[in-house]
Amino acid sequence: MKNINKTTLQEFRKVFNDTVKDMSDRYDVSIQMGNIRYDDHGFSFKVDVVNSSDPEEAERIKFESVISRHGWKYDGLTKDHYGFTFERNQLGKCKLVKIKPRSPKQPMIIEQLSSGKRYKVSYELIEVAIALFDNKQKEVA
């Protein structure tokens, strides 16, 4: 690859994903390329392989793995909170889909149900949403 730039790396990512699709199907795993870091001399990226061919299931497995390793940072958050759905004023209905424990200010990733767009939010926002949901459940019971 003579010119390493954003455009050529986007093309590389597409070819890489097409190439590993066969391997993913053969071994019943999910293979995903992480962020690409590059300079004039080369590039590198992380590859995640999860023991599930379903992308939704793979994301749930990663969520559970993060909770088991870093759950102490998020008191009250459990593996069962994957996909937790709540109402957000500006976004409408959203669900919790991912945790990035190395992100100190906004480690939670939520997905807007209407558009599929993802947003980073603080743990405090998720904590409040869970508390409101729990209070509604107590009122109903």
N, C-alpha and C positions, 0 to 999 in steps of 0.2 A: 504494500500500500504506500504509494508515493506521497500523497497529500492526506494528512490526518487532520480532519476538521469535522465539524458538527454534522454536515451532510453525509460525508462518507461513513461516519460512525453510525448514523441512523440506518443507512443501507446495510452496514455490517450487522447491526442488531436484527434487522429483518431476515437476512440470510441465515444468521445464527439460529434464530427461533424456528425457521423452516427446517433447518438441518437437524436440530435436536428433537423435533416433533416425532420422527420415527423412533428414536431412542426412548423418548418419553412413553410412547404407546407400547413399545416392546417390553419395557420393564415396569409398566404401570406406575410411573412416578410423574411428578410435576417438576419441570426444570425451568428456572427463571433466571434471566440475566439481570444483575443489579446495575447500579450506576456505573458509567464508564468514566474513568479518569484518563486524561491524555495530555501529551505535550508533543513537541516536534519530533521526538525520537521514538515514541511508541504509545501504547495505551494498555490499561488493565481494567478488569472488572471482576466482580464476585459472581459466582454461580451458586444458586440455591437449588438443592434437590430435596423434595419432600415426598415421603412415601404415600402418595395419593395422586391419581391421574386427574381428579376433579379439582379445578382451580379453587372453587369455593371451600371444599374440604381441606385443601392444602393451606389456605389462609386461616381456617379455624385451627388446624394443627399448630401452625406457627404462633397463633394467639395464645393457645394453651401452653406452649413451650415457654413463651415470654412470661406468662403469669407464674408458671412453676419456678422460674429462675429469678424473676424480679418482682414477684407479687408483694413482697414486703414494702415496696415503695408506694403501693396503691392499696391502702387499707380498705377492705370492704369489696374490692373488685375480685371476682372469681372467674373461673373458666366458663361458667354458665352465662357470663355477661357478653360473650361473643354474640354479635348480632342484636344486642340490646337496642330496642327501638324507642325513640323519644321525639318530642316535638321541640323544635328550635325556632324561635321567633322569625328570624329573617329567612331561614332555609326550609321551613316546613318539617316534614318527617325525615328523621335521620337515623342511622344505625351505627353502632360501634363496630369497626372492622379490623383495627390494627393498633398495636402499641409499639412505639419506638422508645425504648427505655433510655437510650443515650441522648434523647432530646429533653433537656431539663425543663423548659418552659411549656412546650406544647407536645407532650408525648402521645396523645391520643389522636387517632385518625378516624374520622367519621365519614360516612357516605350519605349523600343526599339521595333519598329513595326515588324522587321524581326524575333526576337527571343522571345519577350515577357519579356525580362529581364528588371528589374527596377533599376534605378540609382538615387541617391540623387544629386541635383545640387543647386547652389545658385539662389536667386531671380534675381540677376543681369543678369545671363545667359538667363533666360526667358524674362526679360525686353528687352534685346538686340534682341532676336529672334522675339518678337512681333513688335519692332520698324522696323526691317528689312522687316517683312511681310507687315506692314503698308506702308512703303516706296515703296515696289513693287506694292502694290495696287494703290497708287497714280500715279505711272509711267504709269500703264496700263490705268488708267482713263483719 
